[in-house]
Amino acid sequence: MAIDAAPQTPQIQYKPLHPTFVAEASGVDLTKPTPELVAEIKNGLAQYGVLVFRKTGLDDDSHVALSRLFGELDDVTPYNKLGRLNRLKYDELFDVSNVDGDGNIIQPKSQRGILGRGNTIFHVDSSFNPRRAGYSLLLAHQLPPKGFGGETEFADSRTAYADLPQETKDKIADWALMHSQHHSRRVASPGEPLLEEERFLPKSHPFGVHKLVQLHEPSGRTNMYIANHAYAVQGKDLEEGQQEIRALLDHATQSKYVTAVHWYDEGDLVIWDNTCVMHRACPGAFEGQYKRDMRRTTVHDSSSFAWGLNKVGDTWRSGLP
């Protein structure tokens, strides 16, 4: 289903990059954000799910300052307690680069390289936590040479849900999915011995539990909240549930629901709404050779579905270094 073009505002102009979602946004200075500007950006996100801003001029300070206007930010402190040191200035900045604390390029076969492979399959941020992510703001600091990969792909899970047969919609209407970051890592690296260790098994940590079919409140559209973090369908046989999840993921990641965002320059910023799109980092020839320094802030979801079926106020994280 094609979306109606979002109305142009005095500040923001939109150039759609796909028939149903994703737009390039221009006409604003993100280094001087205001609550009014952020409200306009949120309106654009309700329409498109993903907005791309080019050559923003943002640095760590202004990136975090902008992000704080979107809502309460997640931070890396719980992950640091598990042994990974944050090389960045702010605890609110998630280091999703291929650069270690000493500035070296992370090698694909290292522990961090293996764990990071989970980012290359479609997911949503923090669905494995008690309180899921709302908006993510990803800023490019250093990019590999053009032609070496490293794009970010997005999948339109609202339109994917709308296109499901009514029989399927009826079947999944009340399903709740159990999410685990350990599971998506195993999906991304099948047979990897490291991930057979007890600490990396999905059942070694609590699951984030969220309803599959939800109202996306900003747009009023129904969304299928799914990701490769989804380990099981609550109340179903594990194997049967995983087959159902795989079928839904295969449907939602068909090429007609997916588009790639290309990173052109340092300072490019992509903002997306995890509650209505999936994303993945595309691998490429840059891995192990060139730096791809990307830094993300993550805004806690504030919708009615933010905590899913989890205990409100829980603060555990299932990530490991």
C-alpha positions as CSV (number, residue, x, y, z in Angstrom):
1,M,0.0,0.0,0.0
2,A,1.5,3.3,-1.1
3,I,1.6,6.0,1.5
4,D,0.3,9.5,1.0
5,A,3.1,12.1,0.9
6,A,3.7,13.8,4.2
7,P,2.8,17.4,4.1
8,Q,5.7,19.7,3.5
9,T,6.3,22.1,6.4
10,P,8.1,25.4,6.5
11,Q,11.1,23.6,7.9
12,I,11.2,20.0,6.5
13,Q,11.0,18.8,2.9
14,Y,10.6,15.1,2.2
15,K,11.9,13.1,-0.8
16,P,10.4,9.5,-0.7
17,L,13.0,6.7,-1.3
18,H,10.5,3.9,-1.5
19,P,6.8,3.6,-2.5
20,T,5.6,2.8,1.1
21,F,8.2,4.2,3.5
22,V,11.6,5.9,4.0
23,A,12.3,9.5,2.9
24,E,15.2,11.8,2.7
25,A,14.6,14.9,4.8
26,S,16.1,18.3,4.2
27,G,15.8,22.0,4.9
28,V,16.7,22.0,8.6
29,D,19.7,22.5,10.8
30,L,19.9,19.6,13.3
31,T,22.7,21.3,15.2
32,K,20.2,23.8,16.5
33,P,17.3,21.6,17.4
34,T,14.1,22.8,19.1
35,P,11.2,20.9,20.6
36,E,9.1,22.2,17.7
37,L,11.5,20.8,15.1
38,V,11.6,17.5,16.9
39,A,7.8,17.4,16.9
40,E,7.9,17.9,13.1
41,I,10.5,15.1,12.7
42,K,8.3,12.8,14.7
43,N,5.3,13.6,12.4
44,G,7.5,12.7,9.4
45,L,8.6,9.4,11.2
46,A,4.9,8.5,11.8
47,Q,4.4,8.7,8.0
48,Y,7.7,7.3,6.7
49,G,9.1,5.2,9.5
50,V,12.7,6.1,8.5
51,L,14.1,9.6,7.7
52,V,17.6,10.3,6.2
53,F,19.4,13.6,6.8
54,R,22.5,14.3,4.8
55,K,25.7,16.2,6.0
56,T,24.1,17.2,9.3
57,G,27.3,18.6,10.9
58,L,26.5,16.7,14.1
59,D,29.2,15.6,16.5
60,D,28.9,13.5,19.7
61,D,27.8,16.6,21.7
62,S,25.1,17.8,19.3
63,H,24.0,14.2,18.5
64,V,23.2,13.5,22.1
65,A,21.6,17.0,22.6
66,L,19.3,16.4,19.6
67,S,18.4,12.9,20.8
68,R,17.5,14.0,24.3
69,L,14.7,16.1,22.8
70,F,13.1,12.9,21.4
71,G,12.7,11.3,24.9
72,E,14.4,9.3,27.6
73,L,17.6,7.7,26.3
74,D,19.0,4.3,26.9
75,D,22.6,4.0,27.9
76,V,25.5,1.5,27.7
77,T,26.2,1.3,31.4
78,P,24.5,-2.1,31.9
79,Y,26.6,-3.5,29.0
80,N,29.8,-2.0,30.4
81,K,29.2,-4.0,33.6
82,L,29.5,-7.1,31.5
83,G,33.0,-6.3,30.5
84,R,32.9,-4.1,27.4
85,L,34.5,-0.7,27.8
86,N,32.9,2.4,26.1
87,R,35.4,4.3,24.1
88,L,32.9,7.1,23.5
89,K,32.3,10.3,25.4
90,Y,28.7,9.7,26.4
91,D,27.1,6.6,28.0
92,E,24.1,7.4,25.8
93,L,26.1,6.7,22.7
94,F,26.0,3.0,21.5
95,D,29.2,2.1,19.7
96,V,28.0,0.1,16.7
97,S,31.2,0.5,14.7
98,N,33.8,-2.0,13.8
99,V,36.4,-0.2,15.9
100,D,37.7,-1.3,19.3
101,G,38.7,0.7,22.3
102,D,42.2,1.2,20.9
103,G,41.1,2.3,17.5
104,N,41.8,-0.9,15.8
105,I,39.5,-2.5,13.2
106,I,37.6,-5.4,14.7
107,Q,38.2,-8.6,12.8
108,P,35.2,-10.7,11.7
109,K,36.4,-13.8,13.4
110,S,37.1,-12.2,16.8
111,Q,34.5,-12.5,19.6
112,R,33.2,-9.1,19.1
113,G,33.1,-9.6,15.3
114,I,31.1,-12.8,15.8
115,L,28.6,-11.2,18.2
116,G,28.2,-8.2,16.0
117,R,27.2,-10.5,13.1
118,G,23.7,-10.4,14.7
119,N,23.3,-6.8,13.5
120,T,23.5,-8.0,9.9
121,I,20.1,-9.7,10.0
122,F,16.8,-7.9,10.3
123,H,15.9,-6.8,13.8
124,V,14.5,-4.0,15.9
125,D,16.6,-2.5,18.7
126,S,16.1,-3.7,22.3
127,S,13.1,-6.0,21.8
128,F,15.0,-8.4,24.0
129,N,14.8,-5.9,26.9
130,P,11.8,-5.3,29.3
131,R,11.3,-1.8,27.7
132,R,11.8,-1.7,24.0
133,A,13.3,1.0,21.9
134,G,11.3,3.7,20.2
135,Y,13.5,5.9,18.0
136,S,17.1,5.2,17.0
137,L,19.4,7.9,15.7
138,L,22.4,6.6,13.9
139,L,25.2,9.0,12.9
140,A,28.1,8.2,10.5
141,H,31.6,9.3,11.8
142,Q,33.8,7.4,9.4
143,L,32.8,5.4,6.4
144,P,34.5,2.8,4.2
145,P,35.3,3.6,0.6
146,K,32.3,3.7,-1.7
147,G,31.6,0.3,-3.2
148,F,32.8,-1.7,-0.2
149,G,29.4,-2.2,1.4
150,G,28.1,-1.1,4.7
151,E,24.6,0.2,3.7
152,T,21.7,-0.1,6.1
153,E,18.6,-1.9,5.0
154,F,15.1,-1.3,6.3
155,A,11.9,-3.4,6.1
156,D,8.4,-2.0,6.2
157,S,6.6,-4.2,8.8
158,R,3.4,-2.1,8.7
159,T,2.8,-2.7,5.0
160,A,4.0,-6.3,5.4
161,Y,1.2,-6.8,8.0
162,A,-1.4,-5.1,5.8
163,D,-0.6,-7.5,3.0
164,L,-1.0,-10.7,5.0
165,P,-4.0,-12.9,4.2
166,Q,-6.9,-12.4,6.6
167,E,-6.6,-16.0,7.7
168,T,-3.1,-15.4,8.8
169,K,-4.1,-12.1,10.6
170,D,-6.7,-14.0,12.5
171,K,-4.3,-16.8,13.5
172,I,-1.6,-14.4,14.8
173,A,-3.8,-11.8,16.4
174,D,-3.1,-12.8,20.0
175,W,0.4,-14.1,19.7
176,A,3.2,-12.9,22.0
177,L,6.9,-13.4,21.0
178,M,9.8,-14.1,23.3
179,H,12.8,-12.1,22.2
180,S,16.5,-12.9,22.8
181,Q,19.6,-11.2,21.5
182,H,21.4,-14.5,22.0
183,H,19.0,-16.1,19.6
184,S,19.6,-13.6,16.8
185,R,23.3,-14.1,17.1
186,R,23.0,-17.8,16.7
187,V,20.7,-17.3,13.6
188,A,23.4,-15.0,12.1
189,S,26.2,-17.4,12.8
190,P,24.8,-21.0,12.7
191,G,27.1,-23.6,14.1
192,E,29.5,-21.1,15.7
193,P,31.2,-22.8,18.6
194,L,31.4,-19.6,20.7
195,L,27.7,-19.3,20.7
196,E,27.3,-22.8,22.1
197,E,28.7,-21.6,25.4
198,E,26.2,-21.5,28.3
199,R,26.4,-17.7,28.6
200,F,25.3,-17.3,25.0
201,L,22.3,-19.7,25.0
202,P,18.9,-18.0,24.7
203,K,17.6,-19.6,27.9
204,S,20.6,-18.2,29.9
205,H,18.8,-14.8,30.3
206,P,15.2,-13.5,30.6
207,F,13.3,-12.9,27.5
208,G,11.7,-9.7,26.4
209,V,8.0,-10.6,25.6
210,H,6.0,-8.5,23.2
211,K,2.7,-8.8,21.4
212,L,3.3,-9.6,17.7
213,V,0.3,-7.6,16.3
214,Q,0.1,-4.0,17.7
215,L,-1.4,-0.6,16.9
216,H,1.4,1.8,15.8
217,E,0.0,4.7,17.8
218,P,1.7,7.6,15.9
219,S,0.2,6.5,12.6
220,G,-2.9,4.6,13.7
221,R,-1.8,1.7,11.4
222,T,-1.5,-1.9,12.6
223,N,2.1,-3.2,12.7
224,M,3.7,-6.6,13.0
225,Y,6.3,-6.2,15.7
226,I,8.8,-8.9,14.7
227,A,12.5,-9.4,14.5
228,N,15.2,-12.1,14.3
229,H,15.5,-11.7,18.1
230,A,12.1,-13.5,18.2
231,Y,13.0,-16.9,19.7
232,A,9.6,-18.5,20.4
233,V,5.8,-17.9,20.3
234,Q,4.7,-17.9,23.9
235,G,2.6,-20.9,24.7
236,K,3.5,-22.8,21.6
237,D,5.9,-25.7,21.0
238,L,9.3,-24.2,20.4
239,E,10.0,-25.8,17.0
240,E,6.5,-25.1,15.7
241,G,6.7,-21.5,16.9
242,Q,10.1,-20.9,15.3
243,Q,8.8,-22.2,12.0
244,E,5.9,-19.7,12.2
245,I,8.3,-16.9,13.1
246,R,10.5,-17.7,10.2
247,A,7.6,-17.7,7.8
248,L,6.5,-14.3,9.0
249,L,10.1,-12.9,8.8
250,D,10.4,-14.3,5.3
251,H,7.2,-12.5,4.3
252,A,8.2,-9.2,6.0
253,T,11.6,-9.1,4.4
254,Q,10.6,-9.7,0.8
255,S,12.3,-7.2,-1.6
256,K,9.1,-5.2,-2.1
257,Y,9.1,-4.3,1.6
258,V,12.9,-3.5,1.8
259,T,15.1,-0.6,0.8
260,A,18.7,0.2,1.4
261,V,19.9,3.5,2.7
262,H,23.4,4.4,1.4
263,W,25.8,6.3,3.6
264,Y,27.5,9.0,1.5
265,D,29.3,11.4,3.9
266,E,30.4,11.7,7.5
267,G,27.6,13.5,9.3
268,D,24.8,11.6,7.6
269,L,22.1,10.7,10.1
270,V,19.3,8.2,9.9
271,I,16.4,8.2,12.3
272,W,14.0,5.4,12.4
273,D,11.0,4.1,14.5
274,N,11.7,0.6,15.8
275,T,8.1,0.1,16.5
276,C,7.2,0.0,12.8
277,V,10.3,-0.9,10.8
278,M,13.1,-3.5,11.0
279,H,16.7,-2.8,10.0
280,R,20.0,-4.5,9.4
281,A,23.6,-3.5,8.7
282,C,24.7,-4.8,5.3
283,P,28.1,-6.7,5.4
284,G,30.7,-6.1,2.7
285,A,34.3,-6.1,1.6
286,F,35.1,-3.3,4.1
287,E,34.9,-5.9,7.0
288,G,38.3,-6.3,8.6
289,Q,39.9,-3.7,6.2
290,Y,38.3,-0.3,6.6
291,K,36.7,1.5,9.5
292,R,33.0,2.0,9.7
293,D,32.5,4.2,12.7
294,M,28.8,4.5,13.5
295,R,27.3,5.8,16.7
296,R,23.7,5.4,17.8
297,T,21.5,6.9,20.4
298,T,18.4,4.9,21.4
299,V,15.2,6.5,22.7
300,H,13.1,4.4,25.0
301,D,9.6,3.8,23.7
302,S,6.9,5.7,25.4
303,S,3.9,4.2,23.7
304,S,1.3,2.0,25.4
305,F,3.2,-1.1,24.2
306,A,6.6,0.0,25.5
307,W,6.9,-2.6,28.2
308,G,5.1,-5.4,26.3
309,L,4.2,-8.2,28.7
310,N,7.3,-7.5,30.8
311,K,7.4,-6.1,34.3
312,V,7.4,-2.3,34.2
313,G,10.5,-0.9,35.8
314,D,12.8,-3.9,35.1
315,T,16.2,-2.7,33.9
316,W,18.1,-5.9,32.9
317,R,19.7,-6.1,29.5
318,S,20.4,-9.3,27.6
319,G,23.4,-7.9,25.7
320,L,26.9,-9.3,26.3
321,P,30.3,-7.7,25.2
